Amino acid sequence: MSIFKRALVIALVIGAASSGALAAAAGPHFSAWSLAQKIDEVAGNHPDLNTPSLDGCPIQSPDGLSLYMASNRPGGKGGLDIWEATRASTSDPWGAPVNLPEPINSESDDFCPTPIHGNGLLFVSRRTIAGVTCGLGDIYFARRNPAHGWSEPQHLGCDPDGPNSALDEQGPSYVQGRLYFSRSSVPPGNTGELYVSDKNGDMSFGAASPITELNDAGANDIQPNVRKDGREIVFSSNRVGGLGGPDIWSATRASVDDPWSAPVNLGPNVNTGFGESRPSLSWDAQQLLFGRAGPPGTGEGATGMSDIYVSTRDKGGN
C-alpha cells in the first residue's frame, strides 16, 4: 500500500460528552446529532454505497439529489476515483454509485469531491501535469454541461498566487466567495492545518491564509466543510481531547467576519476509537456525512477498510 493509501486509511478512517458541548458545536437552532449509521444500512439505500474497499469523502450536492464519494473499489480508472449516487427526490433512497468519467477521474488518485451550485465540482487530484501541478495533491474545478458532459478540470494555481502548494491539499469547501481547505504533509510527519482563500475571479482564488484560531500545532487538522451561511465548520483532527485517532470537531461564529469559536469534539454519537474523517454538512445542515476507518470485518455490520456514515439533527433544538 502506498504512503498516500496508508494516510487515507487513517484519514477515512455525534451526541457529545455533554448536551452543553453539543449545543456549542451545533449552534442554538439545532438539536444534538443522532447516533451515526452506516449509510448502506439506512432503509432503502443501495448496499454498494459501502464496499470492502476504501469508501469515504462523502458529500451531498446542494439540491440533495447527488451523493459524491471517493473509493478505490473495482471498476474505476485507477487508485481512488470519484463516484456519484443519485436519487429522484430528497425523500427517496440513494441508488448505486457510478464512476465519474474522464476528465474527472484519471489513473491517479482523485478524491475529496465538493459539488457547488451551477453544476460545478471542486476536487483534489494527484495527477501530474508538467508546469501546472504544485505538489502532492492539488485542488481542481470542473463544470458539468447537461449536453456535453464534464469540462476539462481547471487547476486553481500554485502558492503564493493560488491556494495549491507543495504539500497535500484536501477537503475543499466553497462558501460565500471563500475556499476553505487543508494543507498537510504525509506520514511520518502527517501534520495539517486549515486554510482559507478568497475568490478573485471566476473560480479563481488568491493566496491562502491559515485559520489560526482552529489550527492545533502538532495535530493533523484536515478536510474542513463549512455550513452554507459560513457560521459553522466541521473538520477532522487527531488533537488531544478526542476519542482516539482522527475525530470530527466543530466550531461556530456569529458572522463570517468573526473569528471561530474554540473547536468542540462531536462526541461518541459520531466519533469512535477508529478514525473519522472528511465530514460534510448537507445544504440544510441537518445531515452530517463522514468516513470511518477500521479493521475490515470488525464490529457489527462492518464491511470494508473504511465506510460512509450519516448522522442527523433537527432544527429548533436547544
Disulfide bonds with the S-S distance in Angstrom:
Cys134-Cys158 1.86
